[in-house]
């Protein structure tokens, strides 16, 4: 239209139409005037190429006085951020030469200077991942998912395994920190679930796993990891410490995985699970759906994977511990109770990420949930069934027992003890509390007794041990005498046909 600037697109449209139309028609269809059309015919360059560039400033350069100082700082310390340079300039000048309003101008000027005169930057080289070549694994903290177990917040990590080509994934809940045990359990679960072995397994530097290890322990960790990879015929590699992009195929997928989990939790309308097994099942189904959507790529990759060995290798740490006179063992700063019949024995412990398995010789004698120490404080994993037999004979030992609070199987039992201790004499309180624990253990009524105790506390009453025992202890089974009449042999003859009753001599 007259009085408006033409665009490159209008000129291109006019030049195309001009090949088959008159000047007037082409100008009308391109929405320009005939005068402009004549000018374009004389000079067909688009306006962006004909526009003269302004070579003079429209205002005074606000950085003219300080720019030499900026260049000096950029050359001396290339890693300085633009905001740090801005703050340094304000401190040096008192804010007079560098007002707040020129910060964005300074940032743009520094970015342009670095593009023209700055040092070379690191280049990321995209990689080609052929099928069956590389698998990657890493740990990611999942606390921000807000998962709870039976109403209690559940802080945890996820071990995340992924094939670089097909994107096949495996996820395992990790209760402790990064460790060889967690790597071995998660990796072997993934390989046997996949049904094959890639040529290479890549991890990060596992800095968290090494942080609290001395040099000998670090070398032992490295040796065991190397042996694990050798058992499966894989090459074990690591990226350089602090260079996460070298493990990018797994680092980036952490965010995608946790986003899928978060969205599934939102659709579920609850982040609470009844137990750890329920949560693990939820994750397994989620990952399985993801793998199913990539089944074409997964099938192509499985066809070229290496074969699995005949059996798994050790995915635990082995140690030997004595059972003390207290009927306890100490493993990794955590105190565990064991059955008192094992006192004086030495148990071989297989230490997994989530459990302990105890062996006496080659015989498995106990499996315990693994506990964790908190800072400098010892952890306790106490099962009152292990010590209740002796505690019934020595009830006064309860009062000052080191792990007394951990002995109670549910919070209500501890609350009952506090009420008994406040209201009854010391000896009486201990006898009643030990009697309640014995009833829970011998009668197999821990949950039912807990409910009765909650009702009594809510009513402000103390438990009556005799009444609770009478109500909850299993009744002895009654034996009824049954008279069995001997069968009449003649009855068998009546069951046979008449022709077969008489057998010739």
C-alpha positions as CSV (number, residue, x, y, z in Angstrom):
1,X,0.0,0.0,0.0
2,X,1.2,3.6,-0.6
3,X,3.1,5.1,2.3
4,X,4.2,1.7,3.8
5,X,7.5,-0.1,3.7
6,X,7.7,-3.1,1.5
7,X,8.9,-6.4,2.8
8,X,11.2,-9.0,1.3
9,X,8.2,-11.4,1.0
10,X,6.2,-8.8,-1.0
11,X,9.1,-8.2,-3.4
12,X,9.6,-12.0,-3.9
13,X,5.9,-12.4,-4.6
14,X,5.9,-9.5,-7.1
15,X,8.9,-11.0,-8.9
16,X,7.2,-14.4,-9.2
17,X,3.9,-12.9,-10.4
18,X,5.8,-10.6,-12.9
19,X,6.8,-13.6,-14.9
20,X,3.2,-14.3,-16.0
21,X,1.4,-11.0,-15.4
22,X,1.7,-7.4,-16.4
23,X,3.4,-4.9,-14.1
24,X,0.0,-3.5,-12.9
25,X,-1.6,-6.9,-12.2
26,X,1.5,-8.2,-10.5
27,X,1.8,-5.1,-8.3
28,X,-1.9,-5.3,-7.3
29,X,-1.6,-9.0,-6.4
30,X,1.6,-8.3,-4.3
31,X,-0.2,-5.4,-2.6
32,X,2.3,-2.8,-3.7
33,X,1.9,0.4,-5.9
34,X,2.8,0.6,-9.6
35,X,5.5,3.1,-8.7
36,X,7.1,0.7,-6.3
37,X,6.8,-2.0,-9.0
38,X,8.7,0.2,-11.4
39,X,11.4,0.7,-8.7
40,X,11.6,-3.1,-8.2
41,X,12.0,-3.7,-11.9
42,X,14.9,-1.3,-11.9
43,X,16.5,-2.8,-8.7
44,X,15.2,-6.4,-7.9
45,X,17.2,-6.6,-4.6
46,X,15.0,-7.3,-1.5
47,X,14.6,-4.3,0.8
48,X,16.8,-6.0,3.5
49,X,19.7,-5.9,1.1
50,X,19.1,-2.3,-0.2
51,X,18.6,-0.8,3.2
52,X,21.5,1.4,4.2
53,X,22.9,0.6,7.6
54,X,23.1,3.4,10.1
55,X,26.8,4.1,11.1
56,X,26.2,6.7,13.7
57,X,25.0,6.5,17.3
58,X,21.7,7.9,18.4
59,X,22.8,8.4,22.0
60,X,26.0,8.5,24.0
61,X,27.6,5.1,24.8
62,X,26.9,4.5,28.5
63,X,29.9,2.1,28.8
64,X,32.5,4.3,27.1
65,X,34.3,5.1,30.3
66,X,34.4,1.6,31.8
67,X,34.7,-0.6,28.7
68,X,38.5,-0.8,28.8
69,X,38.3,-2.0,32.4
70,X,35.7,-4.6,31.3
71,X,38.0,-5.9,28.6
72,X,40.9,-6.1,31.1
73,X,38.8,-8.2,33.5
74,X,37.6,-10.5,30.6
75,X,41.1,-11.2,29.5
76,X,42.5,-11.7,33.0
77,X,39.7,-13.9,34.3
78,X,37.7,-15.4,31.4
79,X,35.4,-17.3,33.7
80,X,33.9,-14.2,35.3
81,X,30.1,-13.9,34.9
82,X,28.7,-10.7,33.4
83,X,26.8,-9.9,36.6
84,X,30.1,-10.3,38.6
85,X,31.8,-7.8,36.3
86,X,28.8,-5.4,36.7
87,X,29.0,-5.6,40.5
88,X,32.8,-5.1,40.4
89,X,32.4,-2.0,38.3
90,X,29.8,-0.5,40.6
91,X,32.0,-1.1,43.6
92,X,35.0,0.6,41.9
93,X,33.1,3.6,40.7
94,X,30.6,3.9,43.5
95,X,27.8,3.5,41.1
96,X,28.2,6.8,39.4
97,X,29.7,5.5,36.1
98,X,27.7,2.3,36.0
99,X,24.0,2.8,37.0
100,X,21.7,-0.1,37.4
101,X,20.0,0.6,34.1
102,X,23.0,-0.4,32.0
103,X,23.2,-4.0,33.3
104,X,21.5,-5.6,30.3
105,X,23.5,-3.4,27.9
106,X,26.7,-4.6,29.6
107,X,25.6,-8.2,29.4
108,X,24.9,-8.0,25.7
109,X,28.2,-6.2,25.0
110,X,30.2,-8.9,27.0
111,X,28.4,-11.7,25.1
112,X,29.3,-10.1,21.8
113,X,32.9,-9.6,22.9
114,X,33.2,-13.2,23.9
115,X,31.8,-14.4,20.6
116,X,34.4,-12.3,18.7
117,X,37.5,-12.4,21.0
118,X,36.7,-15.0,23.7
119,X,38.3,-18.4,24.2
120,X,37.2,-21.5,22.5
121,X,34.3,-23.4,24.2
122,X,33.8,-27.1,24.7
123,X,32.1,-28.8,21.8
124,X,29.6,-31.6,22.4
125,X,29.9,-34.3,19.8
126,X,26.7,-36.2,19.1
127,X,27.3,-40.0,19.1
128,X,25.9,-42.8,17.0
129,X,24.7,-45.7,19.2
130,X,24.5,-49.0,17.2
131,X,22.2,-51.7,18.7
132,X,23.7,-53.9,21.4
133,X,26.8,-51.8,22.0
134,X,26.2,-49.7,25.1
135,X,24.1,-49.8,28.2
136,X,24.3,-47.0,30.9
137,X,23.3,-46.9,34.5
138,X,23.3,-44.3,37.3
139,X,21.6,-43.4,40.5
140,X,19.1,-40.5,40.9
141,X,17.6,-39.1,44.1
142,X,13.8,-39.5,44.1
143,X,12.9,-37.7,47.3
144,X,11.2,-34.9,45.3
145,X,8.5,-37.3,44.2
146,X,7.0,-37.1,47.7
147,X,6.3,-40.9,47.9
148,X,5.1,-42.1,51.3
149,X,4.8,-45.6,52.7
150,X,1.9,-46.2,55.1
151,X,1.8,-42.4,55.6
152,X,5.5,-42.0,56.4
153,X,7.8,-40.0,54.0
154,X,10.0,-42.4,52.0
155,X,13.4,-40.9,51.1
156,X,15.1,-43.1,48.5
157,X,17.1,-43.3,45.3
158,X,16.4,-45.1,42.1
159,X,19.0,-47.2,40.2
160,X,18.3,-46.5,36.5
161,X,19.5,-48.8,33.7
162,X,19.0,-47.9,30.1
163,X,20.1,-49.2,26.6
164,X,21.5,-46.3,24.5
165,X,20.0,-47.5,21.2
166,X,16.5,-48.7,22.0
167,X,15.9,-46.9,25.3
168,X,14.9,-50.1,27.2
169,X,14.9,-49.3,30.9
170,X,15.0,-51.0,34.3
171,X,14.5,-49.3,37.6
172,X,15.2,-50.5,41.1
173,X,14.4,-48.8,44.4
174,X,17.6,-48.2,46.5
175,X,17.2,-47.8,50.2
176,X,20.7,-46.8,51.1
177,X,23.3,-44.8,49.2
178,X,25.4,-45.6,46.1
179,X,27.4,-48.7,46.7
180,X,28.8,-51.7,44.9
181,X,25.9,-53.8,46.3
182,X,23.3,-51.5,44.8
183,X,25.1,-51.5,41.4
184,X,25.5,-55.3,41.4
185,X,21.8,-56.0,42.4
186,X,20.4,-53.4,40.0
187,X,22.6,-54.3,37.0
188,X,22.0,-58.0,37.3
189,X,18.3,-57.6,37.6
190,X,18.3,-55.5,34.5
191,X,20.5,-57.9,32.4
192,X,18.4,-61.0,33.4
193,X,15.2,-59.1,32.8
194,X,16.5,-58.0,29.4
195,X,17.6,-61.5,28.5
196,X,21.0,-60.5,27.0
197,X,24.2,-58.6,27.6
198,X,25.4,-55.4,25.8
199,X,29.1,-55.0,24.8
200,X,29.7,-52.1,27.1
201,X,28.3,-50.9,30.5
202,X,28.9,-47.3,31.3
203,X,28.5,-45.6,34.7
204,X,29.4,-42.2,36.1
205,X,32.4,-41.9,38.4
206,X,30.2,-43.0,41.4
207,X,31.7,-40.2,43.4
208,X,29.0,-40.7,46.2
209,X,30.0,-44.3,46.5
210,X,33.7,-43.4,46.8
211,X,33.4,-40.4,49.1
212,X,33.6,-42.2,52.4
213,X,36.0,-44.9,51.3
214,X,39.7,-45.1,52.0
215,X,42.1,-45.9,49.2
216,X,42.1,-49.7,49.8
217,X,38.3,-49.7,49.9
218,X,38.1,-47.8,46.6
219,X,40.5,-50.2,44.9
220,X,38.4,-53.1,46.2
221,X,35.3,-51.5,44.8
222,X,36.9,-51.0,41.4
223,X,38.2,-54.6,41.5
224,X,34.8,-56.0,42.3
225,X,33.1,-53.9,39.6
226,X,35.6,-55.1,37.1
227,X,35.0,-58.7,38.0
228,X,31.2,-58.2,37.8
229,X,31.6,-56.9,34.2
230,X,34.0,-59.6,33.3
231,X,31.5,-62.3,34.5
232,X,29.0,-61.0,32.0
233,X,31.5,-60.4,29.2
234,X,31.0,-56.6,29.2
235,X,33.5,-53.8,29.0
236,X,33.1,-51.6,32.1
237,X,33.7,-47.9,31.4
238,X,33.2,-44.7,33.4
239,X,32.9,-41.1,32.4
240,X,35.3,-38.5,33.7
241,X,34.5,-37.1,37.2
242,X,32.4,-34.0,36.9
243,X,31.6,-34.4,33.2
244,X,28.0,-35.5,33.3
245,X,27.4,-35.0,29.6
246,X,29.7,-38.0,28.9
247,X,26.9,-40.1,30.5
248,X,24.2,-38.0,28.8
249,X,22.1,-40.9,27.5
250,X,21.2,-41.7,31.1
251,X,21.5,-38.3,32.8
252,X,18.9,-36.8,30.5
253,X,16.6,-39.8,30.8
254,X,16.5,-39.3,34.6
255,X,14.3,-36.3,34.2
256,X,12.1,-38.1,31.7
257,X,11.7,-41.1,34.1
258,X,10.9,-39.0,37.1
259,X,8.4,-36.9,35.1
260,X,6.6,-40.1,34.0
261,X,6.5,-41.3,37.6
262,X,5.2,-38.0,38.8
263,X,2.5,-38.0,36.2
264,X,1.5,-41.5,37.0
265,X,1.2,-40.6,40.7
266,X,-1.0,-37.6,39.8
267,X,-3.3,-39.9,37.8
268,X,-3.3,-42.3,40.8
269,X,-4.5,-39.4,43.0
270,X,-2.3,-40.6,45.8
271,X,1.5,-40.8,46.5
272,X,1.0,-43.2,49.5
273,X,1.6,-46.9,49.2
274,X,0.8,-49.6,51.7
275,X,4.2,-51.2,51.5
276,X,7.5,-51.0,49.7
277,X,6.5,-54.0,47.6
278,X,3.4,-52.1,46.4
279,X,5.6,-49.2,45.4
280,X,8.1,-51.5,43.6
281,X,5.2,-53.1,41.7
282,X,3.9,-49.7,40.7
283,X,7.3,-48.7,39.2
284,X,7.7,-52.1,37.5
285,X,4.4,-51.7,35.7
286,X,5.2,-48.1,34.7
287,X,8.6,-49.1,33.2
288,X,7.1,-52.2,31.5
289,X,4.6,-49.9,29.7
290,X,7.4,-47.7,28.6
291,X,9.4,-50.6,27.3
292,X,6.4,-52.0,25.4
293,X,6.0,-48.8,23.5
294,X,9.6,-49.2,22.2
295,X,9.2,-52.9,21.4
296,X,10.3,-52.6,17.8
297,X,13.7,-51.1,18.7
298,X,14.0,-53.4,21.7
299,X,13.5,-56.5,19.5
300,X,16.1,-55.3,17.1
301,X,18.6,-54.7,19.9
302,X,17.9,-58.0,21.6
303,X,18.8,-59.8,18.4
304,X,22.4,-58.7,18.7
305,X,22.9,-58.8,22.5
306,X,25.4,-61.3,23.9
307,X,24.3,-64.4,25.8
308,X,23.8,-64.4,29.6
309,X,26.2,-66.6,31.7
310,X,24.9,-69.7,33.3
311,X,24.3,-68.0,36.6
312,X,24.5,-64.7,38.4
313,X,27.5,-63.6,40.4
314,X,27.6,-62.3,43.9
315,X,25.6,-59.1,44.4
316,X,26.3,-58.7,48.1
317,X,29.1,-57.8,50.5
318,X,30.2,-60.8,52.6
319,X,31.5,-60.5,56.1
320,X,31.7,-62.6,59.3
321,X,30.3,-61.3,62.6
322,X,30.1,-62.9,66.1
323,X,26.8,-63.2,68.0
324,X,27.3,-61.5,71.3
325,X,26.0,-62.5,74.7
326,X,23.3,-59.8,74.2
327,X,21.9,-61.9,71.3
328,X,23.0,-59.2,68.8
329,X,25.3,-58.7,65.9
330,X,26.7,-55.4,64.7
331,X,26.9,-54.7,60.9
332,X,27.9,-51.4,59.4
333,X,27.1,-49.4,62.6
334,X,23.7,-51.0,63.0
335,X,22.8,-53.3,65.9
336,X,20.6,-56.3,65.0
337,X,19.0,-58.8,67.3
338,X,19.1,-62.5,66.4
339,X,17.6,-65.6,68.0
340,X,19.3,-66.3,71.4
341,X,20.1,-69.9,70.4
342,X,22.8,-68.4,68.1
343,X,24.8,-66.7,71.0
344,X,28.5,-67.6,70.7
345,X,28.3,-68.5,67.0
346,X,29.9,-66.7,64.1
347,X,27.5,-65.9,61.3
348,X,28.5,-65.3,57.7
349,X,26.5,-62.3,56.6
350,X,25.5,-61.5,53.0
351,X,24.9,-57.7,53.0
352,X,22.4,-56.7,50.4
353,X,21.0,-53.2,49.8
354,X,17.7,-53.9,51.5
355,X,18.4,-57.0,53.7
356,X,20.9,-59.2,55.6
357,X,21.0,-62.9,55.1
358,X,22.8,-64.8,57.9
359,X,24.3,-68.3,57.4
360,X,25.7,-70.7,59.9
361,X,28.1,-72.7,57.8
362,X,26.1,-73.3,54.6
363,X,22.7,-73.2,56.4
364,X,20.6,-70.1,56.1
365,X,19.4,-69.2,59.7
366,X,18.0,-65.7,59.5
367,X,17.0,-62.9,57.1
368,X,16.7,-59.4,58.5
369,X,15.6,-56.0,57.1
370,X,18.6,-53.8,56.6
371,X,18.9,-50.8,58.9
372,X,20.8,-47.6,58.4
373,X,22.9,-45.5,60.8
374,X,22.2,-41.8,61.1
375,X,25.3,-39.8,61.3
376,X,27.3,-40.7,64.4
377,X,24.3,-42.5,66.0
378,X,24.0,-46.2,65.7
379,X,21.0,-47.7,64.1
380,X,18.9,-50.5,65.6
381,X,16.9,-53.3,64.0
382,X,15.2,-55.0,66.9
383,X,12.8,-57.9,66.8
384,X,11.3,-58.5,70.2
385,X,10.5,-62.1,69.4
386,X,14.3,-62.8,69.6
387,X,14.6,-61.8,73.2
388,X,11.2,-62.0,74.8
389,X,11.9,-65.5,76.2
390,X,14.8,-64.1,78.4
391,X,13.0,-60.8,79.0
392,X,10.1,-62.7,80.7
393,X,12.6,-64.1,83.2
394,X,14.3,-60.7,83.7
395,X,11.5,-58.1,83.2
396,X,13.4,-55.4,85.1
397,X,16.0,-55.3,82.3
398,X,13.4,-53.4,80.2
399,X,13.7,-50.2,82.1
400,X,17.3,-49.2,81.1
401,X,17.6,-51.3,78.0
402,X,19.8,-49.5,75.4
403,X,17.5,-50.4,72.5
404,X,14.3,-50.2,74.5
405,X,12.4,-47.9,72.2
406,X,13.3,-49.9,69.2
407,X,12.1,-53.1,70.9
408,X,8.4,-52.0,70.7
409,X,6.9,-53.4,67.5
410,X,4.4,-50.4,67.1
411,X,4.3,-46.9,68.4
412,X,1.3,-47.7,70.6
413,X,3.4,-50.1,72.6
414,X,5.9,-47.4,73.4
415,X,3.0,-45.1,74.4
416,X,1.6,-47.7,76.7
417,X,5.0,-48.1,78.3
418,X,5.2,-44.4,78.9
419,X,1.8,-44.4,80.5
420,X,2.6,-47.5,82.7
421,X,6.0,-46.0,83.8
422,X,4.3,-42.7,84.8
423,X,1.4,-44.4,86.8
424,X,2.8,-47.6,88.3
425,X,5.7,-48.5,90.5
426,X,8.9,-49.3,88.5
427,X,8.8,-53.1,89.0
428,X,5.1,-53.4,88.3
429,X,5.3,-51.3,85.1
430,X,8.1,-53.5,83.8
431,X,6.2,-56.7,84.5
432,X,3.0,-55.5,82.8
433,X,4.9,-54.2,79.7
434,X,6.9,-57.4,79.3
435,X,3.7,-59.4,79.8
436,X,2.0,-57.5,77.0
437,X,5.0,-58.1,74.7
438,X,4.9,-61.8,75.6
439,X,1.2,-61.9,74.9
440,X,1.8,-60.3,71.5
441,X,4.6,-62.8,70.7
442,X,3.2,-66.0,72.1
443,X,-0.4,-65.4,71.1
444,X,0.3,-64.2,67.6
445,X,-2.0,-61.2,68.3
446,X,0.3,-58.2,67.9
447,X,-2.1,-56.2,65.7
448,X,-5.2,-57.1,67.6
449,X,-3.5,-56.2,70.9
450,X,-2.3,-52.9,69.5
451,X,-5.9,-52.0,68.6
452,X,-7.0,-52.9,72.2
453,X,-4.2,-50.7,73.6
454,X,-5.1,-47.8,71.4
455,X,-8.7,-47.9,72.6
456,X,-7.6,-48.1,76.3
457,X,-5.3,-45.1,75.9
458,X,-8.0,-43.1,74.1
459,X,-10.3,-43.8,77.1
460,X,-7.5,-42.8,79.6
461,X,-7.3,-46.4,81.1
462,X,-4.2,-48.5,81.8
463,X,-4.2,-52.0,80.3
464,X,-5.3,-55.0,82.5
465,X,-2.8,-57.7,81.6
466,X,-5.0,-60.5,82.9
467,X,-8.1,-59.4,81.1
468,X,-6.3,-58.9,77.8
469,X,-4.6,-62.3,78.2
470,X,-8.0,-63.9,78.7
471,X,-9.5,-62.1,75.7
472,X,-6.7,-62.6,73.2
473,X,-4.7,-65.7,74.1
474,X,-5.8,-68.5,71.8
475,X,-8.1,-71.0,73.4
476,X,-6.7,-74.6,73.7
477,X,-8.3,-76.9,71.1
478,X,-10.8,-79.4,72.6
479,X,-10.2,-83.0,71.8
480,X,-13.3,-85.1,71.1
481,X,-13.1,-88.9,71.4
482,X,-14.3,-90.6,68.3
483,X,-15.4,-94.2,68.4
484,X,-14.7,-96.1,65.2
485,X,-16.6,-99.4,64.8
486,X,-14.5,-102.1,63.2
487,X,-15.9,-103.0,59.7
488,X,-17.8,-106.4,59.2
489,X,-15.8,-108.6,56.8
490,X,-19.0,-110.1,55.5
491,X,-20.0,-106.7,54.1
492,X,-17.2,-107.0,51.5
493,X,-18.8,-110.3,50.2
494,X,-22.1,-108.5,49.7
495,X,-20.4,-106.0,47.4
496,X,-19.3,-108.8,45.0
497,X,-21.5,-110.2,42.3
498,X,-23.1,-113.6,43.1
499,X,-21.2,-115.4,40.3
500,X,-17.9,-114.5,41.9
501,X,-18.7,-115.4,45.5
502,X,-18.2,-119.2,45.0
503,X,-14.7,-120.0,43.8
504,X,-14.1,-123.7,42.9
505,X,-11.4,-125.4,44.9
